[in-house]
Amino acid sequence: MIFSLSIVASTSYAAKPDPFPVTPDSRGQDFMVSETNPYVSSTGYSILKEGGNAVDAMVAMQMVMSVVEPDMTGIGGG
């Protein structure tokens, strides 16, 4: 019974395709953004792509990071 329930539970949470696939090698030509969270990286990339500078991208990335990973930012974060 427990085995059957575990099979049903595991199949209901099937893996979804990653919206941000990991590539083995990335090479930048104009600029590069690196962060552990793909949403934060895409924010910095968008800022730089629209003509912003590194400080603009850093501030925007920090704001997004405080939303998606609040335990890793701020005065008490890692």
N, C-alpha and C positions, 0 to 999 in steps of 0.2 A: 504494500500500500504506500509506504513512504517513498519507495523507489519510483513508483508510478507518478506520484505527485512531484517528485524532483525532476522527472523527465518532462512532465507537462510544464512546470514552471520554467525550466531552462529553455524550452523551445518557444515559449511565449516572449522571451527576451532575446530574440534573434539579433545578431550583430547587424547594425546599420552601416552603410558605407560612410567613410570618413569624409566630411565636407572639405577638409583641408588635408589632402594626402601628403605623406612625408616623402620627399624625394631624397635620394642618396647623396646627391651633390648639387649644390646651388651656387651659381656664380652671378654676381651682380655687375652691371655695367655702369650705372649711374649712382645708385645708392643701395644700401641693404639695411634691413630691419631684422632684429633677432629678439625673440621673446618666447617664453615657455607656453604661453597661451596664444592660439591662432587668432583670436578676436583682437587681442592687443596688437599683434604683429600687423594684421590687416589695417588697423586704425593708423598706425605709424606710416605704413606704406601709402595709404590714401592721402595723408597729409603731405608727404614728400612728393607724391605724384602730382598733386594740385599746385605745387610750387612753394610749399612751406619749407621752413628751415629745420634743422635738427632740434632746436629748442621747442618749436611748435609741435613737432612730432613727439618729443619726449613728454611734454605736458599733456597732450591728448592721450598718449599711451598710459600715463600714470592715472589719469581720470578713469579710463576704461578698466585698468587693472584694479582700481579700488572698488569697482562694481563686480567684476567677474572673479576676483581672488582677494576678497577683503582681508583675509587672514595673513596675506603676504605684503600688505602695504600699510602705511601709516606709522604712527609713533610706536605702536606696540607690535608691529608686524616684523616678519623675517626679512 
